[in-house]
Amino acid sequence: MLAVRDLHVAYGGIQAVKGLNLDLYEGELVSLIGANGAGKTTTLKAICGLLHPSSGDILYQGRSLKGQGAWDLPAQGLVMVPEGRGIFTRMTIDENLRMGTYLRADADIESDIERVYARFPRLKERMKQLAGTLSGGEQQMLAMGRALLARPKLLLLDEPSMGLSPIMVDLIFEVVREVSQQGVTVLLVEQNAHRALEMADRAYVLESGEMTLSGPAAQLLGDPQVQAAYLGA
């Protein structure tokens, strides 16, 4: 589904990602973990066209993404829920969700919107409320619902549990698991390394822009190096 090859991304003279290689197969849930500043968000932004690599290549479904902008990718099924959610604060919940259907012209839009409301009843209760007045957890629900309405084949999630209450974290991870079980391929960047590794099929560890470990998530969960660095062991 996705192949990242020798990816380098720089901010001016600072190399944020250094020769990264990553594979993601159809139907997998793969976690990318690492400390703040490791290059995780930079990697996702490069994949979805928000940053231009200085070298290397990104192949999605076998085709290079070189020369394509971020606006080209949702129509191909590559969708991201960004860190910070990226909702439209002066639009209502319902208007935000319908932005996820912007490229669609099929007959299932209304039924899909109702499914999102069924998954997140709190959004249904507040559908005419301005999105900027929502709590952080509600905004995360909205961002995820909007992304799902684009019918992603590959869903990139950047820190979906950041700043949320424990109850809301449980809900968000439950939704991520459901989406994965429905066949959507997921690349999850997450500070909560323990939860990310518990639910993933495979995982990569990124340190200072370089990949240092990779393997089955269950194996990394028991790795003493990972436990000491990210799991508080």
C-alpha positions as CSV (number, residue, x, y, z in Angstrom):
1,M,0.0,0.0,0.0
2,L,2.8,2.4,0.9
3,A,6.6,2.3,0.4
4,V,8.9,5.0,1.7
5,R,12.3,4.8,0.3
6,D,15.4,6.6,1.5
7,L,13.4,9.6,2.6
8,H,15.2,12.8,3.5
9,V,13.3,15.9,4.7
10,A,15.0,19.1,5.8
11,Y,13.8,22.4,7.4
12,G,16.4,24.8,6.0
13,G,19.8,23.3,7.0
14,I,18.3,21.0,9.6
15,Q,17.8,17.4,8.6
16,A,14.5,16.3,10.2
17,V,14.3,12.9,8.5
18,K,17.4,11.0,7.4
19,G,17.1,8.1,5.0
20,L,13.9,6.7,6.3
21,N,12.5,3.4,4.8
22,L,9.1,2.2,5.7
23,D,6.6,-0.3,4.3
24,L,2.9,-0.6,4.9
25,Y,0.8,-3.4,3.5
26,E,-2.9,-3.4,2.7
27,G,-5.1,-3.9,5.8
28,E,-2.3,-3.4,8.3
29,L,-2.3,-1.1,11.3
30,V,1.3,0.1,11.7
31,S,2.5,2.4,14.5
32,L,5.3,4.9,14.3
33,I,6.6,5.8,17.7
34,G,9.4,8.0,19.0
35,A,10.1,11.0,21.3
36,N,9.1,14.6,20.5
37,G,11.2,15.9,17.7
38,A,12.0,12.4,16.3
39,G,10.5,13.3,12.9
40,K,7.2,11.4,13.1
41,T,5.0,14.3,12.1
42,T,7.5,15.4,9.4
43,T,7.2,11.9,7.9
44,L,3.4,12.0,7.8
45,K,3.5,15.4,6.2
46,A,5.9,14.3,3.6
47,I,3.7,11.2,2.8
48,C,0.6,13.3,2.3
49,G,2.3,16.1,0.3
50,L,2.4,18.9,2.9
51,L,6.2,18.8,2.9
52,H,8.5,18.1,-0.1
53,P,11.3,15.7,0.5
54,S,14.9,16.8,-0.3
55,S,15.5,13.3,-1.7
56,G,14.0,9.8,-1.7
57,D,10.6,8.6,-2.9
58,I,7.2,7.7,-1.6
59,L,5.1,5.1,-3.5
60,Y,1.4,4.8,-2.8
61,Q,-0.2,1.7,-4.3
62,G,2.9,1.2,-6.5
63,R,3.0,4.7,-7.9
64,S,5.4,7.5,-6.9
65,L,3.8,10.6,-5.3
66,K,6.4,12.9,-6.8
67,G,4.9,15.9,-8.4
68,Q,1.5,15.5,-6.6
69,G,0.2,18.0,-4.1
70,A,-1.7,17.3,-0.9
71,W,-4.9,18.2,-2.7
72,D,-4.5,15.4,-5.2
73,L,-4.3,12.6,-2.6
74,P,-7.7,12.4,-0.9
75,A,-9.3,11.4,-4.2
76,Q,-6.9,8.5,-4.3
77,G,-7.9,7.4,-0.8
78,L,-4.9,8.8,1.1
79,V,-6.3,10.8,4.0
80,M,-4.7,12.3,7.2
81,V,-6.1,13.4,10.5
82,P,-3.5,16.0,11.4
83,E,-2.0,16.8,14.8
84,G,-4.1,19.6,16.3
85,R,-7.2,18.2,14.4
86,G,-7.4,20.9,11.7
87,I,-11.1,21.5,12.0
88,F,-12.9,24.5,10.6
89,T,-13.7,26.4,13.8
90,R,-16.3,28.8,12.3
91,M,-18.3,26.0,10.6
92,T,-20.8,23.8,12.3
93,I,-20.1,20.2,13.2
94,D,-22.3,19.1,10.3
95,E,-20.6,21.4,7.8
96,N,-17.2,20.1,8.9
97,L,-18.3,16.5,8.4
98,R,-19.7,17.3,4.9
99,M,-16.2,18.7,4.0
100,G,-15.1,15.1,4.2
101,T,-17.5,14.2,1.4
102,Y,-16.4,17.2,-0.8
103,L,-14.9,14.9,-3.5
104,R,-17.8,12.4,-3.4
105,A,-20.8,12.2,-5.7
106,D,-22.2,8.9,-4.7
107,A,-25.6,8.0,-3.2
108,D,-24.3,6.9,0.1
109,I,-23.2,10.2,1.6
110,E,-26.2,10.8,3.9
111,S,-26.1,7.2,5.2
112,D,-22.3,7.5,5.8
113,I,-22.9,10.7,7.7
114,E,-25.5,9.0,9.9
115,R,-23.0,6.2,10.6
116,V,-20.5,8.8,11.8
117,Y,-23.2,10.3,14.1
118,A,-24.0,6.8,15.4
119,R,-20.3,6.2,16.2
120,F,-20.1,9.7,17.9
121,P,-23.5,10.4,19.4
122,R,-22.1,13.6,21.0
123,L,-21.6,15.1,17.6
124,K,-25.2,14.3,16.6
125,E,-26.4,16.1,19.7
126,R,-24.4,19.2,18.7
127,M,-24.5,19.0,14.9
128,K,-25.5,22.7,14.5
129,Q,-22.9,23.9,17.1
130,L,-19.8,25.8,15.8
131,A,-16.8,23.4,15.8
132,G,-14.6,25.9,17.6
133,T,-16.7,25.7,20.7
134,L,-16.2,21.9,21.2
135,S,-13.9,20.3,23.7
136,G,-10.6,18.8,22.6
137,G,-12.1,15.3,22.6
138,E,-15.1,16.3,20.6
139,Q,-12.9,18.1,18.1
140,Q,-10.9,14.9,17.7
141,M,-14.1,12.9,17.1
142,L,-15.0,15.5,14.5
143,A,-11.6,15.3,12.7
144,M,-11.8,11.5,12.6
145,G,-15.4,11.5,11.4
146,R,-14.6,14.0,8.6
147,A,-11.6,11.8,7.5
148,L,-13.7,8.6,7.5
149,L,-16.3,10.4,5.3
150,A,-13.6,10.7,2.6
151,R,-13.6,6.9,2.5
152,P,-9.9,6.4,3.0
153,K,-7.9,3.4,1.8
154,L,-4.9,4.6,3.8
155,L,-5.6,6.7,6.9
156,L,-2.7,8.6,8.5
157,L,-3.3,9.5,12.2
158,D,-1.0,12.1,13.9
159,E,-1.2,12.0,17.7
160,P,-5.0,11.3,17.9
161,S,-4.9,10.9,21.7
162,M,-2.9,14.1,22.5
163,G,-4.4,16.2,25.3
164,L,-7.4,14.0,25.8
165,S,-8.9,12.6,29.0
166,P,-8.4,8.9,29.7
167,I,-12.1,8.1,28.8
168,M,-11.7,10.0,25.5
169,V,-8.4,8.2,24.7
170,D,-10.2,4.9,25.2
171,L,-12.9,6.0,22.7
172,I,-10.5,7.2,20.1
173,F,-8.4,4.0,20.2
174,E,-11.6,1.9,20.0
175,V,-12.5,3.8,16.8
176,V,-9.1,3.3,15.4
177,R,-9.3,-0.4,16.0
178,E,-12.8,-0.6,14.4
179,V,-11.6,1.3,11.3
180,S,-8.6,-1.1,11.0
181,Q,-10.8,-4.1,11.4
182,Q,-13.0,-2.8,8.6
183,G,-10.1,-3.1,6.2
184,V,-8.7,0.5,6.2
185,T,-4.9,0.5,6.2
186,V,-3.7,2.7,9.1
187,L,-0.4,4.4,9.9
188,L,-0.6,5.7,13.5
189,V,1.8,8.2,15.0
190,E,1.2,8.3,18.7
191,Q,3.0,9.5,21.9
192,N,1.2,6.8,23.9
193,A,3.6,4.1,22.8
194,H,2.1,1.4,25.0
195,R,-1.4,1.8,23.5
196,A,0.0,2.2,20.0
197,L,2.0,-1.0,20.2
198,E,-0.8,-3.0,21.9
199,M,-3.1,-2.4,18.9
200,A,-0.7,-2.4,16.0
201,D,0.4,-5.3,13.7
202,R,3.9,-3.9,13.3
203,A,5.8,-0.8,14.4
204,Y,8.7,1.4,13.7
205,V,10.8,3.4,16.2
206,L,12.1,6.7,15.0
207,E,14.9,8.5,16.8
208,S,16.4,11.9,15.6
209,G,15.0,11.3,12.1
210,E,16.4,7.8,11.7
211,M,14.7,4.4,12.0
212,T,16.3,2.5,14.8
213,L,14.0,-0.5,15.3
214,S,11.2,-2.2,13.5
215,G,9.3,-5.4,13.8
216,P,6.0,-7.0,15.1
217,A,4.4,-4.7,17.6
218,A,4.1,-7.4,20.2
219,Q,7.8,-8.0,19.9
220,L,8.7,-4.3,20.3
221,L,6.3,-4.1,23.3
222,G,8.5,-6.6,25.1
223,D,11.8,-5.1,23.9
224,P,13.9,-3.8,26.9
225,Q,15.2,-0.9,24.9
226,V,11.7,0.2,23.9
227,Q,10.4,-0.3,27.4
228,A,13.2,1.8,28.9
229,A,12.8,4.6,26.4
230,Y,9.1,4.8,25.8
231,L,7.1,2.6,28.2
232,G,8.5,3.8,31.5
233,A,10.0,0.5,32.4
